[in-house]
Amino acid sequence: MLIKTGVLTGNSPRVSVFSRNKQVLRLFCSSDACYTAPSIDTVLDLVSKQHWSKLKTLLQRTSSNTLLQKLLSSGADPELILRYLNWSHKKLNLWHTLDLTLTLLHSLANAKKYSKIRSFLDNLVRHDKSFSISSLFHSLSMCNGGICANSIIVDMLVYAFVKNLKFDLAFEAFKRAGDYGFKLSVLSCNPLLKGLVTESGIGKMEFMYHEMIRRRIEPNLISFNIVVNGLCKAGKLNKASDIMKDMEARAISPNVRTYNTLIDGYCKMGRIGKMYKADAILNRMVANGIHPDEITFNILIDGFCKDQNVSGAMKVFGEMQGQGLNPNVVTYNSLINGLCSDGKLNEAIGLRDSMLCSGLKPNVVTYNALINGFCKKKMVKEAIELFDDITRQGIVPNVITFNTLIDAFCKHNRMEDAFALRNQMLDRGVLPDVFTYNCLIAGRCREGNLDAAKKLLEEMESKDLRADLVTYNILMDALCKKGESRKAARLLDGISEKGLNPSHLSYNKLIEGYCSEGNLRAALNVKTRMEKERRRANIVTYNVLIKGFCKERKLEQANRLLNELLEKNLIPNRTTYDIVKEEMMEKGFVPDIEGHLYSIWSCS
């Protein structure tokens, strides 16, 4: 129980009878000795003047709950009673019964002392670790404080839980409030809705939204925006659109934030047609008289860039400027990153210069995009020049900056430069991450130096960095290329033991390793294991196997695999066509794929 019965001293006598005569409390003890307790007026006077040491002396043999009950019965100012309760709890470590505490909160509610209730509940929730929701609601239902006062107390309790990040307890209190018929306000519900979104409790958020409607807790614009945001984050875009219909039904107009959230949801959807839908929402937004702001255009520009449609992003950029809106650093960074990914480095540099001319200062994100662009084009010298320019500009490089260059050095067999940069990274107080080590391990594997790669793995783990699936795939690939597929298979077993799920790449690399060694039975066993572990063999799996069987001149078996992939509705790709042409047909073997020939030839 959160609020417990307590007494001032551990050896206080058992109280058997009490009576009040005017202003004096006379308590009779089991030993028949008696003493005179301080009057209520005296206690209240000492509390109001905050003479705590005198009060402590007077209360040496008085039950804290008895005194609190008398204070509440006296009709005294509830603020003074609350001050006494807080003092007795904080300084004397006394706990009062739940019923008496709730009676005090009812008095405060009836006196409209809402800030005092809010402060008390906040302190209660923050410091107590054994709060019983069921006990509190049961006691509330038994009190005679009235439904209105109870609703106020519960409303503030829900808010106190949210404020202290106790979202599970807040959600439980929300549900109990409905069971007991206590009406909550949108002022407590909105923070809880937002908290459930933050805590990834989207299912709970949806339940709460529908409960608010059922209980006639009228959502406002803030409520709807929170729900739309939560549904978009969960990828439930159709439901988010339905919420906007609910808004219209309640005569609440979506604002620019509502539309921005939905547009952003479609931009991040990751499916074909996402930008078409985002553009349609923009048109609806404009048709409803809502003007797009800088955030709207930034979302669209970033969406087009990530959709590899830089020309579309530049068009939106032009529209943004045409409407008199000034692009900011976020706008330029999205475009520069998009241009660099598209290999248009000169245009990206030109945009960086335009950014400077408009009075905006490039940040580390800008330089990271440019450095990455040059590295992808194998223009490492230019990337290093940009890296050196970062320091001159007073910008602090981050782990992404270092990783991008380290990766480029490793891919160009410049391992000494890669390690020198790693050391420079440490000197500047930037800690290497898993990606840093993966780049270095991959570099050592390209050299064929597996011992050095394993030492890097040990070093990484000694720094409490957990190797990820990429790390193990790199090592498996290196072992397979070295003709040590059995060791790679043992590494695959270790992946599962470490709680990681092998990917298609993991299995396909091992299959390829066995095929290159001519161990086709082992390769097929890996495919069987793969399918047992719910990884459906993909076109790469079949291409590797078919090629492996062809190399061993087992063309009939290769033909069966070819038919199998077609029967499983896998789409052959250019690699499939090349294998069939070069490894089968040019060697005089015509595959028996009648009815599937078009699928193969269409790849040509």
PyMOL commands that set and color helices and strands:
alter all, ss='L'
color gray80, all
select helices_A, chain A and resi 40-49+52-58+64-73+78-92+98-110+114-127+133-142+147-163+167-180+186-198+202-214+221-233+237-249+256-267+274-287+294-306+310-322+329-341+345-357+364-376+380-392+399-411+415-427+434-447+450-462+469-481+485-497+504-516+520-532+539-551+555-567+574-587+597-601
alter helices_A, ss='H'
color red, helices_A
select strands_A, chain A and resi 15-21+24-29+34-37
alter strands_A, ss='S'
color yellow, strands_A
deselect
rebuild
show_as cartoon
